[in-house]
């Protein structure tokens, strides 16, 4: 059996804002927008991987996040070659740095919908 990664699907409070964030901050590319039942799904590519974004359906309740551990997507992680340069570039684009762990070459940004974005220097 062979298993390969296909995508991560993020439910967004502000779909247009999330699309803009991933386009502007991480050079994400919208591949297509499809209607899946009654749900508009935006398929994007970031760093060679696919993420799907969608809004909630009108009848759905979405639980507010408190910052505490929760069910649902917690983090997206990307590898980079030069952490310092990438952090500076993302901050210049408007990304909000949450904190850094320089001893293990990690940086954490605040993403849309309370998703933490981790950068790992390889």
Residue pairs with C-beta under 8 A, 6 or more apart in sequence:
5 49
6 50
7 43
7 49
7 50
7 51
7 52
8 49
8 50
8 51
8 52
8 73
8 76
9 41
9 51
9 52
9 53
9 54
10 18
10 51
10 52
10 53
10 54
10 73
10 113
10 115
11 54
11 55
11 56
11 62
11 72
11 113
12 18
12 53
12 54
12 55
12 112
12 113
13 55
13 56
13 62
13 112
13 113
14 112
14 113
15 40
15 42
15 53
15 54
15 55
17 112
18 53
18 112
18 113
19 28
19 30
19 42
19 44
19 53
21 111
21 112
22 28
22 44
22 46
22 51
22 53
22 112
23 29
23 30
23 44
24 93
24 94
25 90
25 93
25 94
25 95
25 109
26 46
26 47
26 78
26 90
26 117
27 46
28 44
28 45
28 46
28 51
29 44
29 45
29 46
30 42
30 43
30 44
31 43
31 44
31 45
31 50
32 42
32 43
33 40
33 41
33 42
33 43
34 40
34 41
34 43
35 41
38 57
39 54
39 55
39 57
40 54
40 55
41 52
41 53
41 54
42 52
42 53
42 54
43 50
43 51
43 52
44 50
44 51
44 52
44 53
45 51
46 78
47 78
47 79
51 76
56 62
63 70
65 114
67 114
73 115
74 115
74 116
75 115
75 116
75 117
75 118
76 111
76 115
76 116
76 117
76 118
77 117
77 118
77 119
77 120
78 117
78 118
78 119
78 120
79 119
79 120
79 121
79 122
80 86
80 119
80 120
80 121
80 122
81 121
81 122
82 121
83 105
83 106
83 107
83 119
83 120
83 121
86 107
86 119
87 97
87 100
87 107
87 119
90 97
90 109
90 119
91 97
95 109
95 117
96 109
96 110
97 107
97 108
97 109
97 110
98 108
98 109
98 110
98 116
99 107
99 108
100 106
100 107
100 108
101 107
101 108
105 120
105 121
106 118
106 119
106 120
106 121
107 118
107 119
108 116
108 117
108 118
108 119
109 116
109 117
109 118
109 119
110 116
110 117
111 117
